[in-house]
Amino acid sequence: MTAAKSYRLSQLVRPLCAAGFFLAGVSVCHAAPAPRFDCRLEVKASQAGQPVELHWRLHNPGQQRWRVLVWNTPLEGLLNRYLRVSREGVEVEFDGPMLKRGAPTAEEYRLLRPRSSLDGRVDLKLAYDLSKPGRYRLEWTGHLHDVAGAGETVPRANGAMRAVELHCPAVEFSLR
């Protein structure tokens, strides 16, 4: 968007804000900027059949605080499928719990401060058959179900959630 278009848009939005205008239940005046996060997967390899720890890190490189709903992330454990695991090109089936959820609670959000990280650790063996030696590949297939900026109320109704896609580079590891 050019600077002239941005200025014209702000001139249109400012009077609407003063009048208390809302569009589809979302304030056009105080919407938080789109969040950007860095994501990293790290696996501590071990022997086949032994615990295999995944360390997942969500980093906020920006200047704003965010509250992140922990659903379907390692911040709450291996509850639902948000990873793809394969051994030598063949997918390893997820054999963990699958939860159906109602509305989130405020306790299910974690604060992510500017330039800081949230870390989650899970044992992949609890939901995947890692009993065979070989070369494994781990890919993130999930997303953040809701991210709220400063001043935004949580929990929000399911229709008002702001989902955020994450790109976490895949990792490979070997089990002996």
TIKE-537029 format. One record per residue (C-alpha): x, y, z. Coordinates in steps of 0.1 Angstrom, whole numbers, padded with zeros to 4 digits, always signed. Layout:
XYZ...
//
This chain:
+0000+0000+0000+0014+0034-0009+0018+0061+0017-0010+0082+0000-0034+0053+0001-0025+0045+0037-0031+0082+0047-0065+0082+0029-0075+0050+0046-0066+0064+0080-0086+0095+0072-0116+0073+0066-0111+0051+0096-0105+0079+0122-0141+0093+0120-0155+0058+0122-0135+0052+0153-0148+0084+0169-0183+0072+0161-0177+0038+0177-0181+0019+0145-0176-0018+0145-0173-0041+0115-0185-0077+0119-0180-0075+0157-0144-0064+0154-0133-0029+0162-0115-0013+0132-0099+0011+0156-0079-0010+0180-0070-0041+0160-0036-0055+0169-0010-0058+0142-0006-0092+0127+0017-0113+0149+0049-0128+0135+0066-0156+0154+0097-0178+0149+0093-0215+0156+0120-0242+0161+0119-0280+0166+0147-0299+0182+0149-0336+0189+0172-0353+0213+0178-0386+0196+0182-0418+0216+0178-0455+0211+0147-0470+0194+0120-0478+0220+0134-0452+0244+0119-0418+0252+0125-0392+0223+0122-0357+0236+0109-0329+0213+0118-0294+0223+0096-0268+0206+0103-0231+0209+0080-0203+0199+0099-0170+0198+0084-0135+0196+0110-0112+0178+0087-0082+0179+0080-0054+0204+0044-0064+0214+0032-0088+0241+0009-0116+0229-0012-0141+0247-0011-0175+0229-0037-0202+0233-0017-0234+0240-0041-0258+0223-0025-0284+0200+0011-0273+0208+0038-0289+0230+0029-0263+0256+0000-0286+0266+0016-0320+0257+0007-0344+0229-0030-0338+0229-0041-0340+0192-0021-0344+0161+0000-0313+0151+0032-0332+0140+0039-0355+0111+0065-0382+0119+0080-0404+0092+0106-0432+0092+0126-0435+0060+0098-0419+0040+0069-0438+0055+0045-0419+0078+0044-0431+0114+0007-0431+0126-0003-0408+0154-0016-0429+0183-0022-0403+0209-0054-0387+0223-0076-0366+0201-0096-0339+0220-0128-0322+0210-0130-0289+0227-0155-0263+0238-0146-0226+0244-0111-0219+0258-0105-0206+0293-0082-0177+0302-0059-0202+0319-0052-0219+0285-0034-0188+0273+0003-0181+0279+0019-0147+0279+0047-0143+0253+0067-0111+0260+0086-0091+0234+0119-0107+0223+0113-0138+0245+0102-0174+0239+0078-0201+0251+0093-0236+0254+0074-0269+0253+0088-0304+0257+0071-0337+0249+0081-0373+0246+0072-0383+0210+0072-0420+0221+0039-0414+0240+0020-0409+0207+0042-0424+0179+0057-0459+0175+0094-0451+0176+0104-0487+0184+0123-0493+0152+0158-0480+0144+0162-0458+0114+0162-0422+0101+0131-0402+0112+0117-0369+0099+0096-0346+0121+0074-0318+0106+0051-0293+0122+0016-0294+0107-0002-0273+0134-0010-0236+0139-0018-0214+0168-0055-0214+0173-0057-0179+0189-0033-0151+0195-0044-0120+0214-0026-0087+0215-0023-0062+0244-0057-0049+0254-0076-0078+0237-0098-0099+0260-0094-0136+0263-0109-0161+0261-0128-0152+0229-0156-0171+0213-0145-0196+0187-0156-0174+0158-0136-0145+0171-0103-0163+0174-0072-0151+0154-0054-0182+0141-0018-0178+0132+0001-0201+0108+0036-0211+0119+0064-0223+0098+0088-0245+0118+0116-0260+0097+0114-0299+0097+0141-0318+0116+0156-0352+0110+0170-0376+0137+0183-0412+0139+0174-0439+0164+0198-0467+0169
//
